[in-house]
Structures are given as structure tokens and as C-alpha cells.
Amino acid sequence: MNTNVKVYIDTNVLFNYCVDQQKEIAIINYLTKVRRKENLFVSSLSVIQIVSILQSRNKKNFSNEQKHNAINNLRSVLKKFSVARLEEKDIAATLGFDDLEYDLEGVAHYCIYKKTNCDLLITNNVSDFSKFKPDVNVLSAHLGMIKNEID
């Protein structure tokens, strides 16, 4: 097993972990057992996106207790990751992609992935990053595929 592979987790995977989706819980638990914090990355952008999503959902989707639990899950899991900050130069790089076919949120995550020198980006939306190939190694959030890639 190559324990030096640096892994970037996209917002959707982290969000699903926080709201107790079993697939993402298994992925995050596996990664945090076989990787040191220095080789696991999330973005400060992801943290803000998750909080924003939780606050924008009406009460039919998430109860206050579920929102509180999700925030607690986020606080807890962040202790196991390096949090890469979205900085002014990342915003400038993101806005440099003026092609409207690019999803700017995906571009921001791509820029942070590149600046952290990650080897693998795990997401539920592989197509969001397809325009960046071969510069990014994108993997769908499936535990078996992740194990095959990093073991």
C-alpha cells in the first residue's frame, strides 16, 4: 500500500458523510484509517458549502436535530483532514476559466486539488472534472474502486 498518495475529497462526498450516508461513511472511515491527516485534504470551500446547504434546506428535508448532528459530524471529521484554504489566488485562477461550459465550483475544487499536489480526487460527480483530464485523477466515490486505486 502506498501511504503517500494524497487524496482530495469533494464537497458532495464530505456532505454525504456528514448526513450519515453509509457509502460515504465507509469511504471516509477507510481513508482515515489508512492515511495520515497530511495526506487527506478537504477545502475550506467545502466546509462553507456544507454549512450553507444545511442552512438552506427547509425543515421537511432535515430536522434541526439532523442539522445539528451533521455539523457535529463535520467538526469531528475535520480533525482527520488537512483543510486547504480557498485563497485570493485560487479565486483568481477559478475566474480565469471564463469558458461557461466549466462549472466554477468544480474549477475552484480543481485549483485547490492542484495546489495541494493531490494524487486522487474522490467525488460523486466525476463528470464535473472530466475537462481537467489528464491533469486530475478523478475517482468515483465507491469504496472498492478507491481500495483498488490506493492499495
Secondary structure per residue as TSV (DSSP state, phi and psi in degrees):
chain	resnum	aa	ss	phi	psi
A	1	M	-	360.0	131.2
A	2	N	-	-90.9	100.5
A	3	T	T	-79.3	-1.8
A	4	N	T	-91.7	-3.3
A	5	V	-	-64.0	125.2
A	6	K	-	-94.2	129.3
A	7	V	E	-118.0	131.3
A	8	Y	E	-108.6	130.4
A	9	I	E	-104.3	124.2
A	10	D	-	-73.3	159.6
A	11	T	H	-54.9	-42.7
A	12	N	H	-64.0	-34.8
A	13	V	H	-70.4	-44.7
A	14	L	H	-64.8	-41.0
A	15	F	H	-60.8	-48.1
A	16	N	H	-61.8	-36.3
A	17	Y	H	-60.3	-45.6
A	18	C	H	-64.4	-29.6
A	19	V	T	-99.7	22.4
A	20	D	T	67.4	37.3
A	21	Q	-	-79.9	122.0
A	22	Q	H	-60.1	-37.4
A	23	K	H	-60.8	-46.7
A	24	E	H	-72.8	-32.7
A	25	I	H	-60.4	-44.2
A	26	A	H	-63.4	-40.9
A	27	I	H	-65.1	-51.7
A	28	I	H	-63.6	-42.2
A	29	N	H	-61.5	-42.2
A	30	Y	H	-62.6	-50.4
A	31	L	H	-61.1	-41.0
A	32	T	H	-74.3	-16.3
A	33	K	H	-83.9	-31.8
A	34	V	H	-106.2	-1.5
A	35	R	S	-129.8	143.6
A	36	R	-	-79.7	157.9
A	37	K	G	-53.0	-35.6
A	38	E	G	-66.1	-14.4
A	39	N	G	-114.4	10.8
A	40	L	E	-123.5	126.0
A	41	F	E	-128.2	140.7
A	42	V	E	-130.8	166.3
A	43	S	E	-104.0	149.1
A	44	S	H	-60.7	-29.5
A	45	L	H	-59.6	-42.2
A	46	S	H	-61.0	-41.1
A	47	V	H	-60.8	-48.0
A	48	I	H	-65.8	-40.1
A	49	Q	H	-61.3	-42.3
A	50	I	H	-64.6	-46.5
A	51	V	H	-61.7	-42.1
A	52	S	H	-62.8	-43.8
A	53	I	H	-61.2	-44.9
A	54	L	H	-64.2	-37.8
A	55	Q	H	-74.1	-27.3
A	56	S	H	-86.2	-16.2
A	57	R	S	-72.2	137.2
A	58	N	-	-77.0	170.1
A	59	K	T	-66.0	-15.1
A	60	K	T	-69.3	-32.1
A	61	N	T	-83.8	-45.2
A	62	F	-	-137.0	130.2
A	63	S	-	-73.8	165.5
A	64	N	H	-59.4	-36.9
A	65	E	H	-64.2	-42.5
A	66	Q	H	-64.1	-40.5
A	67	K	H	-62.9	-44.7
A	68	H	H	-61.1	-44.5
A	69	N	H	-62.9	-40.4
A	70	A	H	-63.4	-42.8
A	71	I	H	-64.3	-41.3
A	72	N	H	-63.5	-40.1
A	73	N	H	-61.4	-41.4
A	74	L	H	-63.2	-48.1
A	75	R	H	-56.3	-44.4
A	76	S	H	-66.6	-46.9
A	77	V	H	-71.2	-29.8
A	78	L	H	-62.7	-22.6
A	79	K	T	-66.5	-18.8
A	80	K	T	-99.6	-0.1
A	81	F	S	-124.6	153.9
A	82	S	E	-85.3	130.8
A	83	V	E	-101.2	113.0
A	84	A	E	-83.9	126.7
A	85	R	-	-80.4	138.5
A	86	L	-	-79.9	115.2
A	87	E	-	-112.5	172.7
A	88	E	H	-56.5	-40.8
A	89	K	H	-66.9	-30.3
A	90	D	H	-69.8	-38.6
A	91	I	H	-64.8	-43.7
A	92	A	H	-61.6	-43.3
A	93	A	H	-63.6	-40.6
A	94	T	H	-62.0	-46.7
A	95	L	H	-71.8	-14.1
A	96	G	T	-70.9	-16.2
A	97	F	-	-88.2	83.4
A	98	D	-	-86.3	2.4
A	99	D	-	-72.4	118.9
A	100	L	T	-68.8	-9.2
A	101	E	T	-76.3	-14.1
A	102	Y	S	-84.6	137.4
A	103	D	-	-81.8	113.1
A	104	L	H	-62.9	-30.8
A	105	E	H	-63.2	-44.6
A	106	G	H	-63.1	-38.3
A	107	V	H	-61.8	-43.3
A	108	A	H	-60.3	-43.9
A	109	H	H	-66.1	-38.4
A	110	Y	H	-60.8	-45.3
A	111	C	H	-61.0	-40.4
A	112	I	H	-71.2	-39.3
A	113	Y	H	-55.5	-46.2
A	114	K	H	-66.8	-42.8
A	115	K	H	-69.4	-25.0
A	116	T	T	-88.6	-0.3
A	117	N	T	56.5	39.1
A	118	C	-	-72.8	154.9
A	119	D	S	-99.8	-19.1
A	120	L	E	-148.7	135.1
A	121	L	E	-116.6	124.0
A	122	I	E	-106.9	127.2
A	123	T	E	-149.0	162.1
A	124	N	S	-93.1	-6.4
A	125	N	-	-123.6	70.3
A	126	V	G	-55.7	-37.3
A	127	S	G	-62.3	-25.3
A	128	D	G	-62.0	-22.5
A	129	F	G	-113.9	4.4
A	130	S	G	-62.9	-30.5
A	131	K	G	-71.4	-12.6
A	132	F	G	-96.6	-1.3
A	133	K	T	-70.4	142.8
A	134	P	T	-92.5	11.6
A	135	D	S	-70.2	-15.1
A	136	V	S	-131.4	136.3
A	137	N	-	-98.6	98.8
A	138	V	E	-98.8	136.5
A	139	L	E	-132.4	134.7
A	140	S	E	-65.3	148.6
A	141	A	S	-76.5	73.1
A	142	H	-	-129.5	123.3
A	143	L	H	-55.8	-44.4
A	144	G	H	-59.5	-42.7
A	145	M	H	-66.7	-38.9
A	146	I	H	-65.0	-45.1
A	147	K	H	-60.1	-43.2
A	148	N	H	-62.0	-36.4
A	149	E	H	-75.8	-37.5
A	150	I	H	-107.1	-9.0
A	151	D	-	-84.1	360.0
